Amino acid sequence: MLLPGADVVAARTVAARMSKAVADAPFDLDGETRVRVSMGGAVWVPPSAEGPDEVIFRAGEHLRMAQIRGGGVVRDGDG
């Protein structure tokens, strides 16, 4: 997801709201399975020497760290 103009605080807020919305959704898979999300993010503030590939790579690395920690985790470079 792209959040033009968002800083770290705004991006974390959006990610937390999305995570809560998924966790609170009435998914009835088998009565026991809960659906949770893991997200990784990266903020890019122009001008920057970093290109799109590097930003996407950082976001992917943060996603992998969040997945290792378990579902329901939002991870960026600071948290």
mmJSON file of the N, C-alpha and C atoms, coordinates in Angstrom:
{"data_MODEL":{"atom_site":{
"group_PDB":["ATOM","ATOM","ATOM","ATOM","ATOM","ATOM","ATOM","ATOM","ATOM","ATOM","ATOM","ATOM","ATOM","ATOM","ATOM","ATOM","ATOM","ATOM","ATOM","ATOM","ATOM","ATOM","ATOM","ATOM","ATOM","ATOM","ATOM","ATOM","ATOM","ATOM","ATOM","ATOM","ATOM","ATOM","ATOM","ATOM","ATOM","ATOM","ATOM","ATOM","ATOM","ATOM","ATOM","ATOM","ATOM","ATOM","ATOM","ATOM","ATOM","ATOM","ATOM","ATOM","ATOM","ATOM","ATOM","ATOM","ATOM","ATOM","ATOM","ATOM","ATOM","ATOM","ATOM","ATOM","ATOM","ATOM","ATOM","ATOM","ATOM","ATOM","ATOM","ATOM","ATOM","ATOM","ATOM","ATOM","ATOM","ATOM","ATOM","ATOM","ATOM","ATOM","ATOM","ATOM","ATOM","ATOM","ATOM","ATOM","ATOM","ATOM","ATOM","ATOM","ATOM","ATOM","ATOM","ATOM","ATOM","ATOM","ATOM","ATOM","ATOM","ATOM","ATOM","ATOM","ATOM","ATOM","ATOM","ATOM","ATOM","ATOM","ATOM","ATOM","ATOM","ATOM","ATOM","ATOM","ATOM","ATOM","ATOM","ATOM","ATOM","ATOM","ATOM","ATOM","ATOM","ATOM","ATOM","ATOM","ATOM","ATOM","ATOM","ATOM","ATOM","ATOM","ATOM","ATOM","ATOM","ATOM","ATOM","ATOM","ATOM","ATOM","ATOM","ATOM","ATOM","ATOM","ATOM","ATOM","ATOM","ATOM","ATOM","ATOM","ATOM","ATOM","ATOM","ATOM","ATOM","ATOM","ATOM","ATOM","ATOM","ATOM","ATOM","ATOM","ATOM","ATOM","ATOM","ATOM","ATOM","ATOM","ATOM","ATOM","ATOM","ATOM","ATOM","ATOM","ATOM","ATOM","ATOM","ATOM","ATOM","ATOM","ATOM","ATOM","ATOM","ATOM","ATOM","ATOM","ATOM","ATOM","ATOM","ATOM","ATOM","ATOM","ATOM","ATOM","ATOM","ATOM","ATOM","ATOM","ATOM","ATOM","ATOM","ATOM","ATOM","ATOM","ATOM","ATOM","ATOM","ATOM","ATOM","ATOM","ATOM","ATOM","ATOM","ATOM","ATOM","ATOM","ATOM","ATOM","ATOM","ATOM","ATOM","ATOM","ATOM","ATOM","ATOM","ATOM","ATOM","ATOM","ATOM","ATOM","ATOM","ATOM","ATOM","ATOM","ATOM"],
"id":[1,2,3,4,5,6,7,8,9,10,11,12,13,14,15,16,17,18,19,20,21,22,23,24,25,26,27,28,29,30,31,32,33,34,35,36,37,38,39,40,41,42,43,44,45,46,47,48,49,50,51,52,53,54,55,56,57,58,59,60,61,62,63,64,65,66,67,68,69,70,71,72,73,74,75,76,77,78,79,80,81,82,83,84,85,86,87,88,89,90,91,92,93,94,95,96,97,98,99,100,101,102,103,104,105,106,107,108,109,110,111,112,113,114,115,116,117,118,119,120,121,122,123,124,125,126,127,128,129,130,131,132,133,134,135,136,137,138,139,140,141,142,143,144,145,146,147,148,149,150,151,152,153,154,155,156,157,158,159,160,161,162,163,164,165,166,167,168,169,170,171,172,173,174,175,176,177,178,179,180,181,182,183,184,185,186,187,188,189,190,191,192,193,194,195,196,197,198,199,200,201,202,203,204,205,206,207,208,209,210,211,212,213,214,215,216,217,218,219,220,221,222,223,224,225,226,227,228,229,230,231,232,233,234,235,236,237],
"type_symbol":["N","C","C","N","C","C","N","C","C","N","C","C","N","C","C","N","C","C","N","C","C","N","C","C","N","C","C","N","C","C","N","C","C","N","C","C","N","C","C","N","C","C","N","C","C","N","C","C","N","C","C","N","C","C","N","C","C","N","C","C","N","C","C","N","C","C","N","C","C","N","C","C","N","C","C","N","C","C","N","C","C","N","C","C","N","C","C","N","C","C","N","C","C","N","C","C","N","C","C","N","C","C","N","C","C","N","C","C","N","C","C","N","C","C","N","C","C","N","C","C","N","C","C","N","C","C","N","C","C","N","C","C","N","C","C","N","C","C","N","C","C","N","C","C","N","C","C","N","C","C","N","C","C","N","C","C","N","C","C","N","C","C","N","C","C","N","C","C","N","C","C","N","C","C","N","C","C","N","C","C","N","C","C","N","C","C","N","C","C","N","C","C","N","C","C","N","C","C","N","C","C","N","C","C","N","C","C","N","C","C","N","C","C","N","C","C","N","C","C","N","C","C","N","C","C","N","C","C","N","C","C","N","C","C","N","C","C"],
"label_atom_id":["N","CA","C","N","CA","C","N","CA","C","N","CA","C","N","CA","C","N","CA","C","N","CA","C","N","CA","C","N","CA","C","N","CA","C","N","CA","C","N","CA","C","N","CA","C","N","CA","C","N","CA","C","N","CA","C","N","CA","C","N","CA","C","N","CA","C","N","CA","C","N","CA","C","N","CA","C","N","CA","C","N","CA","C","N","CA","C","N","CA","C","N","CA","C","N","CA","C","N","CA","C","N","CA","C","N","CA","C","N","CA","C","N","CA","C","N","CA","C","N","CA","C","N","CA","C","N","CA","C","N","CA","C","N","CA","C","N","CA","C","N","CA","C","N","CA","C","N","CA","C","N","CA","C","N","CA","C","N","CA","C","N","CA","C","N","CA","C","N","CA","C","N","CA","C","N","CA","C","N","CA","C","N","CA","C","N","CA","C","N","CA","C","N","CA","C","N","CA","C","N","CA","C","N","CA","C","N","CA","C","N","CA","C","N","CA","C","N","CA","C","N","CA","C","N","CA","C","N","CA","C","N","CA","C","N","CA","C","N","CA","C","N","CA","C","N","CA","C","N","CA","C","N","CA","C","N","CA","C","N","CA","C","N","CA","C","N","CA","C","N","CA","C","N","CA","C"],
"label_alt_id":[null,null,null,null,null,null,null,null,null,null,null,null,null,null,null,null,null,null,null,null,null,null,null,null,null,null,null,null,null,null,null,null,null,null,null,null,null,null,null,null,null,null,null,null,null,null,null,null,null,null,null,null,null,null,null,null,null,null,null,null,null,null,null,null,null,null,null,null,null,null,null,null,null,null,null,null,null,null,null,null,null,null,null,null,null,null,null,null,null,null,null,null,null,null,null,null,null,null,null,null,null,null,null,null,null,null,null,null,null,null,null,null,null,null,null,null,null,null,null,null,null,null,null,null,null,null,null,null,null,null,null,null,null,null,null,null,null,null,null,null,null,null,null,null,null,null,null,null,null,null,null,null,null,null,null,null,null,null,null,null,null,null,null,null,null,null,null,null,null,null,null,null,null,null,null,null,null,null,null,null,null,null,null,null,null,null,null,null,null,null,null,null,null,null,null,null,null,null,null,null,null,null,null,null,null,null,null,null,null,null,null,null,null,null,null,null,null,null,null,null,null,null,null,null,null,null,null,null,null,null,null,null,null,null,null,null,null],
"label_comp_id":["MET","MET","MET","LEU","LEU","LEU","LEU","LEU","LEU","PRO","PRO","PRO","GLY","GLY","GLY","ALA","ALA","ALA","ASP","ASP","ASP","VAL","VAL","VAL","VAL","VAL","VAL","ALA","ALA","ALA","ALA","ALA","ALA","ARG","ARG","ARG","THR","THR","THR","VAL","VAL","VAL","ALA","ALA","ALA","ALA","ALA","ALA","ARG","ARG","ARG","MET","MET","MET","SER","SER","SER","LYS","LYS","LYS","ALA","ALA","ALA","VAL","VAL","VAL","ALA","ALA","ALA","ASP","ASP","ASP","ALA","ALA","ALA","PRO","PRO","PRO","PHE","PHE","PHE","ASP","ASP","ASP","LEU","LEU","LEU","ASP","ASP","ASP","GLY","GLY","GLY","GLU","GLU","GLU","THR","THR","THR","ARG","ARG","ARG","VAL","VAL","VAL","ARG","ARG","ARG","VAL","VAL","VAL","SER","SER","SER","MET","MET","MET","GLY","GLY","GLY","GLY","GLY","GLY","ALA","ALA","ALA","VAL","VAL","VAL","TRP","TRP","TRP","VAL","VAL","VAL","PRO","PRO","PRO","PRO","PRO","PRO","SER","SER","SER","ALA","ALA","ALA","GLU","GLU","GLU","GLY","GLY","GLY","PRO","PRO","PRO","ASP","ASP","ASP","GLU","GLU","GLU","VAL","VAL","VAL","ILE","ILE","ILE","PHE","PHE","PHE","ARG","ARG","ARG","ALA","ALA","ALA","GLY","GLY","GLY","GLU","GLU","GLU","HIS","HIS","HIS","LEU","LEU","LEU","ARG","ARG","ARG","MET","MET","MET","ALA","ALA","ALA","GLN","GLN","GLN","ILE","ILE","ILE","ARG","ARG","ARG","GLY","GLY","GLY","GLY","GLY","GLY","GLY","GLY","GLY","VAL","VAL","VAL","VAL","VAL","VAL","ARG","ARG","ARG","ASP","ASP","ASP","GLY","GLY","GLY","ASP","ASP","ASP","GLY","GLY","GLY"],
"label_asym_id":["A","A","A","A","A","A","A","A","A","A","A","A","A","A","A","A","A","A","A","A","A","A","A","A","A","A","A","A","A","A","A","A","A","A","A","A","A","A","A","A","A","A","A","A","A","A","A","A","A","A","A","A","A","A","A","A","A","A","A","A","A","A","A","A","A","A","A","A","A","A","A","A","A","A","A","A","A","A","A","A","A","A","A","A","A","A","A","A","A","A","A","A","A","A","A","A","A","A","A","A","A","A","A","A","A","A","A","A","A","A","A","A","A","A","A","A","A","A","A","A","A","A","A","A","A","A","A","A","A","A","A","A","A","A","A","A","A","A","A","A","A","A","A","A","A","A","A","A","A","A","A","A","A","A","A","A","A","A","A","A","A","A","A","A","A","A","A","A","A","A","A","A","A","A","A","A","A","A","A","A","A","A","A","A","A","A","A","A","A","A","A","A","A","A","A","A","A","A","A","A","A","A","A","A","A","A","A","A","A","A","A","A","A","A","A","A","A","A","A","A","A","A","A","A","A","A","A","A","A","A","A","A","A","A","A","A","A"],
"label_entity_id":["1","1","1","1","1","1","1","1","1","1","1","1","1","1","1","1","1","1","1","1","1","1","1","1","1","1","1","1","1","1","1","1","1","1","1","1","1","1","1","1","1","1","1","1","1","1","1","1","1","1","1","1","1","1","1","1","1","1","1","1","1","1","1","1","1","1","1","1","1","1","1","1","1","1","1","1","1","1","1","1","1","1","1","1","1","1","1","1","1","1","1","1","1","1","1","1","1","1","1","1","1","1","1","1","1","1","1","1","1","1","1","1","1","1","1","1","1","1","1","1","1","1","1","1","1","1","1","1","1","1","1","1","1","1","1","1","1","1","1","1","1","1","1","1","1","1","1","1","1","1","1","1","1","1","1","1","1","1","1","1","1","1","1","1","1","1","1","1","1","1","1","1","1","1","1","1","1","1","1","1","1","1","1","1","1","1","1","1","1","1","1","1","1","1","1","1","1","1","1","1","1","1","1","1","1","1","1","1","1","1","1","1","1","1","1","1","1","1","1","1","1","1","1","1","1","1","1","1","1","1","1","1","1","1","1","1","1"],
"label_seq_id":[1,1,1,2,2,2,3,3,3,4,4,4,5,5,5,6,6,6,7,7,7,8,8,8,9,9,9,10,10,10,11,11,11,12,12,12,13,13,13,14,14,14,15,15,15,16,16,16,17,17,17,18,18,18,19,19,19,20,20,20,21,21,21,22,22,22,23,23,23,24,24,24,25,25,25,26,26,26,27,27,27,28,28,28,29,29,29,30,30,30,31,31,31,32,32,32,33,33,33,34,34,34,35,35,35,36,36,36,37,37,37,38,38,38,39,39,39,40,40,40,41,41,41,42,42,42,43,43,43,44,44,44,45,45,45,46,46,46,47,47,47,48,48,48,49,49,49,50,50,50,51,51,51,52,52,52,53,53,53,54,54,54,55,55,55,56,56,56,57,57,57,58,58,58,59,59,59,60,60,60,61,61,61,62,62,62,63,63,63,64,64,64,65,65,65,66,66,66,67,67,67,68,68,68,69,69,69,70,70,70,71,71,71,72,72,72,73,73,73,74,74,74,75,75,75,76,76,76,77,77,77,78,78,78,79,79,79],
"pdbx_PDB_ins_code":[null,null,null,null,null,null,null,null,null,null,null,null,null,null,null,null,null,null,null,null,null,null,null,null,null,null,null,null,null,null,null,null,null,null,null,null,null,null,null,null,null,null,null,null,null,null,null,null,null,null,null,null,null,null,null,null,null,null,null,null,null,null,null,null,null,null,null,null,null,null,null,null,null,null,null,null,null,null,null,null,null,null,null,null,null,null,null,null,null,null,null,null,null,null,null,null,null,null,null,null,null,null,null,null,null,null,null,null,null,null,null,null,null,null,null,null,null,null,null,null,null,null,null,null,null,null,null,null,null,null,null,null,null,null,null,null,null,null,null,null,null,null,null,null,null,null,null,null,null,null,null,null,null,null,null,null,null,null,null,null,null,null,null,null,null,null,null,null,null,null,null,null,null,null,null,null,null,null,null,null,null,null,null,null,null,null,null,null,null,null,null,null,null,null,null,null,null,null,null,null,null,null,null,null,null,null,null,null,null,null,null,null,null,null,null,null,null,null,null,null,null,null,null,null,null,null,null,null,null,null,null,null,null,null,null,null,null],
"Cartn_x":[0.849,0.0,0.899,0.524,1.254,0.442,1.119,0.467,1.199,0.916,1.614,1.464,2.577,2.574,2.544,2.457,2.384,3.763,3.839,5.071,4.973,5.971,5.996,4.781,4.425,3.291,1.991,1.765,0.541,0.503,1.638,1.689,1.417,1.982,1.717,0.245,-0.356,-1.776,-2.64,-2.379,-3.137,-2.934,-1.7,-1.414,-2.116,-2.105,-2.767,-4.275,-4.864,-6.304,-6.652,-5.815,-6.053,-5.945,-4.926,-4.727,-5.919,-6.391,-7.544,-8.799,-8.992,-10.183,-10.209,-9.062,-9.0,-9.239,-8.602,-8.756,-10.199,-10.902,-12.276,-13.317,-12.916,-13.872,-14.471,-15.75,-16.421,-16.156,-14.904,-14.573,-14.992,-15.778,-16.206,-15.642,-14.38,-13.729,-14.061,-13.777,-14.079,-14.424,-14.675,-15.006,-13.798,-12.613,-11.408,-10.306,-10.268,-9.196,-9.425,-8.407,-8.469,-7.581,-8.034,-7.263,-6.56,-5.251,-4.46,-3.515,-3.029,-2.114,-0.777,0.234,1.546,1.885,2.455,2.785,4.196,4.824,6.12,6.027,6.709,6.621,7.976,8.027,9.222,8.773,9.331,9.001,10.071,9.624,10.541,10.211,11.191,10.989,11.92,11.352,12.204,12.768,13.884,14.762,15.552,15.777,16.506,17.347,18.489,19.338,18.767,17.803,17.196,16.168,16.223,15.255,14.109,13.106,11.938,12.302,13.269,13.643,14.163,14.954,15.5,14.398,13.455,12.351,11.493,11.17,10.372,11.135,12.44,13.249,13.183,13.33,13.252,11.892,10.829,9.489,9.355,9.909,9.873,10.649,11.797,12.582,11.797,11.129,10.335,9.141,8.56,7.473,7.979,9.134,9.681,9.937,10.424,10.641,9.316,8.281,6.959,6.398,6.579,6.08,6.781,8.058,8.799,8.25,7.862,7.342,5.92,5.235,3.878,2.862,1.646,0.582,0.175,-0.421,-0.875,0.221,1.33,2.491,2.672,2.93,3.295,4.748,5.566,7.008,7.495,8.206,8.909,10.342,11.11,12.515,12.707,11.687,11.845,11.197,10.376,9.63,9.617],
"Cartn_y":[-1.156,0.0,1.224,2.201,3.461,4.496,5.257,6.313,7.626,8.254,9.499,10.547,11.137,12.191,11.7,10.399,9.864,9.8,10.18,9.989,8.665,8.373,7.098,6.952,8.012,7.948,7.667,8.363,8.148,6.738,6.263,4.918,3.864,4.042,3.098,3.104,4.282,4.401,3.654,3.842,3.149,1.642,1.21,-0.226,-0.823,-0.122,-0.631,-0.728,0.253,0.217,-0.938,-1.161,-2.278,-3.61,-3.748,-4.988,-5.26,-4.219,-4.374,-4.727,-4.094,-4.378,-5.841,-6.38,-7.794,-8.687,-8.352,-9.169,-9.163,-8.037,-7.917,-8.421,-8.714,-9.136,-10.495,-10.678,-11.93,-13.062,-13.49,-14.643,-15.899,-16.746,-17.982,-19.144,-19.44,-20.506,-21.863,-22.024,-23.283,-23.054,-21.805,-21.48,-21.276,-21.654,-21.52,-20.72,-20.742,-20.085,-18.585,-17.83,-16.373,-15.891,-14.889,-14.304,-13.067,-13.013,-11.856,-11.507,-10.31,-9.865,-9.459,-9.574,-9.031,-8.037,-6.915,-5.883,-5.368,-5.025,-4.372,-3.069,-2.065,-0.77,-0.099,0.848,1.658,3.045,4.051,5.426,5.971,6.647,7.286,8.76,9.588,11.03,11.653,12.241,12.873,14.192,14.645,13.925,12.862,11.778,10.67,9.984,9.481,8.719,7.331,6.947,5.629,5.601,4.562,4.394,3.502,3.337,2.517,1.078,0.495,-0.894,-1.028,-0.061,-0.123,0.035,0.934,1.147,-0.113,-0.696,-1.931,-3.059,-3.134,-4.154,-3.981,-2.723,-2.474,-2.878,-2.537,-2.914,-4.433,-5.119,-6.586,-7.189,-6.608,-7.083,-6.892,-5.752,-5.508,-6.457,-6.799,-7.78,-9.133,-9.546,-10.843,-10.857,-9.756,-9.68,-9.769,-9.106,-9.167,-10.578,-11.279,-12.65,-13.578,-13.377,-14.203,-14.005,-12.773,-12.466,-12.973,-13.316,-13.852,-12.91,-13.412,-12.622,-11.457,-10.462,-9.299,-8.306,-8.396,-7.539,-6.553,-5.313,-4.27,-3.925,-3.939,-3.711,-2.671,-1.703,-0.766,-0.692,0.186,0.263,0.681,1.283,1.793,0.93,-0.054,-0.75,-2.225],
"Cartn_z":[0.0,0.0,0.0,-0.772,-0.793,-0.032,0.815,1.588,1.313,0.189,-0.154,0.943,1.323,2.323,3.762,3.967,5.33,5.958,7.223,7.963,8.729,9.532,10.257,11.169,11.874,12.805,12.055,10.945,10.164,9.586,9.077,8.508,9.578,10.767,11.861,12.25,12.265,12.618,11.612,10.323,9.285,9.404,9.598,9.72,10.937,12.059,13.262,13.051,12.373,12.097,11.172,10.162,9.244,9.977,10.801,11.555,12.472,13.158,14.05,13.268,12.109,11.296,10.866,10.486,10.088,11.303,12.435,13.643,14.15,13.973,14.469,13.477,12.243,11.213,11.577,11.273,11.649,10.656,10.577,9.746,10.495,9.867,10.506,9.691,9.92,9.167,9.766,11.026,11.693,13.17,13.515,14.895,15.776,15.308,16.12,15.447,14.147,13.418,13.398,13.784,13.739,12.607,11.919,10.83,11.371,11.178,11.591,10.458,10.484,9.429,10.031,9.22,9.546,8.445,8.825,7.848,8.08,6.99,7.048,6.292,6.762,6.104,5.984,5.09,4.908,4.472,5.084,4.744,3.812,2.763,1.819,1.786,2.082,2.09,1.063,0.01,-0.994,-0.463,-0.937,-1.862,-1.109,-1.763,-1.146,-2.204,-1.781,-2.707,-2.937,-2.108,-2.196,-3.326,-4.142,-5.212,-4.783,-5.648,-5.321,-4.951,-5.632,-5.331,-3.91,-3.459,-2.099,-1.055,-1.312,-0.365,-0.269,-1.409,-1.417,-0.727,-0.939,-0.273,1.243,1.721,3.175,3.724,3.012,3.473,3.531,2.538,2.533,3.688,3.996,5.146,6.438,6.58,7.786,7.858,6.71,6.679,7.162,6.668,7.103,8.61,9.16,10.615,11.361,10.834,11.471,11.423,10.302,10.17,11.148,11.361,12.322,13.728,14.037,15.373,15.57,14.49,14.602,14.018,13.794,13.203,14.07,13.442,14.159,14.457,13.746,14.014,12.876,13.236,12.285,12.577,11.556,11.759,10.763,11.262,10.398,10.914,10.403,10.815,12.257,12.874,14.224,15.298,14.907,15.942,15.85],
"occupancy":[1.0,1.0,1.0,1.0,1.0,1.0,1.0,1.0,1.0,1.0,1.0,1.0,1.0,1.0,1.0,1.0,1.0,1.0,1.0,1.0,1.0,1.0,1.0,1.0,1.0,1.0,1.0,1.0,1.0,1.0,1.0,1.0,1.0,1.0,1.0,1.0,1.0,1.0,1.0,1.0,1.0,1.0,1.0,1.0,1.0,1.0,1.0,1.0,1.0,1.0,1.0,1.0,1.0,1.0,1.0,1.0,1.0,1.0,1.0,1.0,1.0,1.0,1.0,1.0,1.0,1.0,1.0,1.0,1.0,1.0,1.0,1.0,1.0,1.0,1.0,1.0,1.0,1.0,1.0,1.0,1.0,1.0,1.0,1.0,1.0,1.0,1.0,1.0,1.0,1.0,1.0,1.0,1.0,1.0,1.0,1.0,1.0,1.0,1.0,1.0,1.0,1.0,1.0,1.0,1.0,1.0,1.0,1.0,1.0,1.0,1.0,1.0,1.0,1.0,1.0,1.0,1.0,1.0,1.0,1.0,1.0,1.0,1.0,1.0,1.0,1.0,1.0,1.0,1.0,1.0,1.0,1.0,1.0,1.0,1.0,1.0,1.0,1.0,1.0,1.0,1.0,1.0,1.0,1.0,1.0,1.0,1.0,1.0,1.0,1.0,1.0,1.0,1.0,1.0,1.0,1.0,1.0,1.0,1.0,1.0,1.0,1.0,1.0,1.0,1.0,1.0,1.0,1.0,1.0,1.0,1.0,1.0,1.0,1.0,1.0,1.0,1.0,1.0,1.0,1.0,1.0,1.0,1.0,1.0,1.0,1.0,1.0,1.0,1.0,1.0,1.0,1.0,1.0,1.0,1.0,1.0,1.0,1.0,1.0,1.0,1.0,1.0,1.0,1.0,1.0,1.0,1.0,1.0,1.0,1.0,1.0,1.0,1.0,1.0,1.0,1.0,1.0,1.0,1.0,1.0,1.0,1.0,1.0,1.0,1.0,1.0,1.0,1.0,1.0,1.0,1.0,1.0,1.0,1.0,1.0,1.0,1.0],
"B_iso_or_equiv":[0.0,0.0,0.0,0.0,0.0,0.0,0.0,0.0,0.0,0.0,0.0,0.0,0.0,0.0,0.0,0.0,0.0,0.0,0.0,0.0,0.0,0.0,0.0,0.0,0.0,0.0,0.0,0.0,0.0,0.0,0.0,0.0,0.0,0.0,0.0,0.0,0.0,0.0,0.0,0.0,0.0,0.0,0.0,0.0,0.0,0.0,0.0,0.0,0.0,0.0,0.0,0.0,0.0,0.0,0.0,0.0,0.0,0.0,0.0,0.0,0.0,0.0,0.0,0.0,0.0,0.0,0.0,0.0,0.0,0.0,0.0,0.0,0.0,0.0,0.0,0.0,0.0,0.0,0.0,0.0,0.0,0.0,0.0,0.0,0.0,0.0,0.0,0.0,0.0,0.0,0.0,0.0,0.0,0.0,0.0,0.0,0.0,0.0,0.0,0.0,0.0,0.0,0.0,0.0,0.0,0.0,0.0,0.0,0.0,0.0,0.0,0.0,0.0,0.0,0.0,0.0,0.0,0.0,0.0,0.0,0.0,0.0,0.0,0.0,0.0,0.0,0.0,0.0,0.0,0.0,0.0,0.0,0.0,0.0,0.0,0.0,0.0,0.0,0.0,0.0,0.0,0.0,0.0,0.0,0.0,0.0,0.0,0.0,0.0,0.0,0.0,0.0,0.0,0.0,0.0,0.0,0.0,0.0,0.0,0.0,0.0,0.0,0.0,0.0,0.0,0.0,0.0,0.0,0.0,0.0,0.0,0.0,0.0,0.0,0.0,0.0,0.0,0.0,0.0,0.0,0.0,0.0,0.0,0.0,0.0,0.0,0.0,0.0,0.0,0.0,0.0,0.0,0.0,0.0,0.0,0.0,0.0,0.0,0.0,0.0,0.0,0.0,0.0,0.0,0.0,0.0,0.0,0.0,0.0,0.0,0.0,0.0,0.0,0.0,0.0,0.0,0.0,0.0,0.0,0.0,0.0,0.0,0.0,0.0,0.0,0.0,0.0,0.0,0.0,0.0,0.0,0.0,0.0,0.0,0.0,0.0,0.0],
"pdbx_formal_charge":[null,null,null,null,null,null,null,null,null,null,null,null,null,null,null,null,null,null,null,null,null,null,null,null,null,null,null,null,null,null,null,null,null,null,null,null,null,null,null,null,null,null,null,null,null,null,null,null,null,null,null,null,null,null,null,null,null,null,null,null,null,null,null,null,null,null,null,null,null,null,null,null,null,null,null,null,null,null,null,null,null,null,null,null,null,null,null,null,null,null,null,null,null,null,null,null,null,null,null,null,null,null,null,null,null,null,null,null,null,null,null,null,null,null,null,null,null,null,null,null,null,null,null,null,null,null,null,null,null,null,null,null,null,null,null,null,null,null,null,null,null,null,null,null,null,null,null,null,null,null,null,null,null,null,null,null,null,null,null,null,null,null,null,null,null,null,null,null,null,null,null,null,null,null,null,null,null,null,null,null,null,null,null,null,null,null,null,null,null,null,null,null,null,null,null,null,null,null,null,null,null,null,null,null,null,null,null,null,null,null,null,null,null,null,null,null,null,null,null,null,null,null,null,null,null,null,null,null,null,null,null,null,null,null,null,null,null],
"auth_seq_id":[1,1,1,2,2,2,3,3,3,4,4,4,5,5,5,6,6,6,7,7,7,8,8,8,9,9,9,10,10,10,11,11,11,12,12,12,13,13,13,14,14,14,15,15,15,16,16,16,17,17,17,18,18,18,19,19,19,20,20,20,21,21,21,22,22,22,23,23,23,24,24,24,25,25,25,26,26,26,27,27,27,28,28,28,29,29,29,30,30,30,31,31,31,32,32,32,33,33,33,34,34,34,35,35,35,36,36,36,37,37,37,38,38,38,39,39,39,40,40,40,41,41,41,42,42,42,43,43,43,44,44,44,45,45,45,46,46,46,47,47,47,48,48,48,49,49,49,50,50,50,51,51,51,52,52,52,53,53,53,54,54,54,55,55,55,56,56,56,57,57,57,58,58,58,59,59,59,60,60,60,61,61,61,62,62,62,63,63,63,64,64,64,65,65,65,66,66,66,67,67,67,68,68,68,69,69,69,70,70,70,71,71,71,72,72,72,73,73,73,74,74,74,75,75,75,76,76,76,77,77,77,78,78,78,79,79,79],
"auth_comp_id":["MET","MET","MET","LEU","LEU","LEU","LEU","LEU","LEU","PRO","PRO","PRO","GLY","GLY","GLY","ALA","ALA","ALA","ASP","ASP","ASP","VAL","VAL","VAL","VAL","VAL","VAL","ALA","ALA","ALA","ALA","ALA","ALA","ARG","ARG","ARG","THR","THR","THR","VAL","VAL","VAL","ALA","ALA","ALA","ALA","ALA","ALA","ARG","ARG","ARG","MET","MET","MET","SER","SER","SER","LYS","LYS","LYS","ALA","ALA","ALA","VAL","VAL","VAL","ALA","ALA","ALA","ASP","ASP","ASP","ALA","ALA","ALA","PRO","PRO","PRO","PHE","PHE","PHE","ASP","ASP","ASP","LEU","LEU","LEU","ASP","ASP","ASP","GLY","GLY","GLY","GLU","GLU","GLU","THR","THR","THR","ARG","ARG","ARG","VAL","VAL","VAL","ARG","ARG","ARG","VAL","VAL","VAL","SER","SER","SER","MET","MET","MET","GLY","GLY","GLY","GLY","GLY","GLY","ALA","ALA","ALA","VAL","VAL","VAL","TRP","TRP","TRP","VAL","VAL","VAL","PRO","PRO","PRO","PRO","PRO","PRO","SER","SER","SER","ALA","ALA","ALA","GLU","GLU","GLU","GLY","GLY","GLY","PRO","PRO","PRO","ASP","ASP","ASP","GLU","GLU","GLU","VAL","VAL","VAL","ILE","ILE","ILE","PHE","PHE","PHE","ARG","ARG","ARG","ALA","ALA","ALA","GLY","GLY","GLY","GLU","GLU","GLU","HIS","HIS","HIS","LEU","LEU","LEU","ARG","ARG","ARG","MET","MET","MET","ALA","ALA","ALA","GLN","GLN","GLN","ILE","ILE","ILE","ARG","ARG","ARG","GLY","GLY","GLY","GLY","GLY","GLY","GLY","GLY","GLY","VAL","VAL","VAL","VAL","VAL","VAL","ARG","ARG","ARG","ASP","ASP","ASP","GLY","GLY","GLY","ASP","ASP","ASP","GLY","GLY","GLY"],
"auth_asym_id":["A","A","A","A","A","A","A","A","A","A","A","A","A","A","A","A","A","A","A","A","A","A","A","A","A","A","A","A","A","A","A","A","A","A","A","A","A","A","A","A","A","A","A","A","A","A","A","A","A","A","A","A","A","A","A","A","A","A","A","A","A","A","A","A","A","A","A","A","A","A","A","A","A","A","A","A","A","A","A","A","A","A","A","A","A","A","A","A","A","A","A","A","A","A","A","A","A","A","A","A","A","A","A","A","A","A","A","A","A","A","A","A","A","A","A","A","A","A","A","A","A","A","A","A","A","A","A","A","A","A","A","A","A","A","A","A","A","A","A","A","A","A","A","A","A","A","A","A","A","A","A","A","A","A","A","A","A","A","A","A","A","A","A","A","A","A","A","A","A","A","A","A","A","A","A","A","A","A","A","A","A","A","A","A","A","A","A","A","A","A","A","A","A","A","A","A","A","A","A","A","A","A","A","A","A","A","A","A","A","A","A","A","A","A","A","A","A","A","A","A","A","A","A","A","A","A","A","A","A","A","A","A","A","A","A","A","A"],
"auth_atom_id":["N","CA","C","N","CA","C","N","CA","C","N","CA","C","N","CA","C","N","CA","C","N","CA","C","N","CA","C","N","CA","C","N","CA","C","N","CA","C","N","CA","C","N","CA","C","N","CA","C","N","CA","C","N","CA","C","N","CA","C","N","CA","C","N","CA","C","N","CA","C","N","CA","C","N","CA","C","N","CA","C","N","CA","C","N","CA","C","N","CA","C","N","CA","C","N","CA","C","N","CA","C","N","CA","C","N","CA","C","N","CA","C","N","CA","C","N","CA","C","N","CA","C","N","CA","C","N","CA","C","N","CA","C","N","CA","C","N","CA","C","N","CA","C","N","CA","C","N","CA","C","N","CA","C","N","CA","C","N","CA","C","N","CA","C","N","CA","C","N","CA","C","N","CA","C","N","CA","C","N","CA","C","N","CA","C","N","CA","C","N","CA","C","N","CA","C","N","CA","C","N","CA","C","N","CA","C","N","CA","C","N","CA","C","N","CA","C","N","CA","C","N","CA","C","N","CA","C","N","CA","C","N","CA","C","N","CA","C","N","CA","C","N","CA","C","N","CA","C","N","CA","C","N","CA","C","N","CA","C","N","CA","C","N","CA","C","N","CA","C","N","CA","C","N","CA","C"],
"pdbx_PDB_model_num":[1,1,1,1,1,1,1,1,1,1,1,1,1,1,1,1,1,1,1,1,1,1,1,1,1,1,1,1,1,1,1,1,1,1,1,1,1,1,1,1,1,1,1,1,1,1,1,1,1,1,1,1,1,1,1,1,1,1,1,1,1,1,1,1,1,1,1,1,1,1,1,1,1,1,1,1,1,1,1,1,1,1,1,1,1,1,1,1,1,1,1,1,1,1,1,1,1,1,1,1,1,1,1,1,1,1,1,1,1,1,1,1,1,1,1,1,1,1,1,1,1,1,1,1,1,1,1,1,1,1,1,1,1,1,1,1,1,1,1,1,1,1,1,1,1,1,1,1,1,1,1,1,1,1,1,1,1,1,1,1,1,1,1,1,1,1,1,1,1,1,1,1,1,1,1,1,1,1,1,1,1,1,1,1,1,1,1,1,1,1,1,1,1,1,1,1,1,1,1,1,1,1,1,1,1,1,1,1,1,1,1,1,1,1,1,1,1,1,1,1,1,1,1,1,1,1,1,1,1,1,1,1,1,1,1,1,1]
}}}
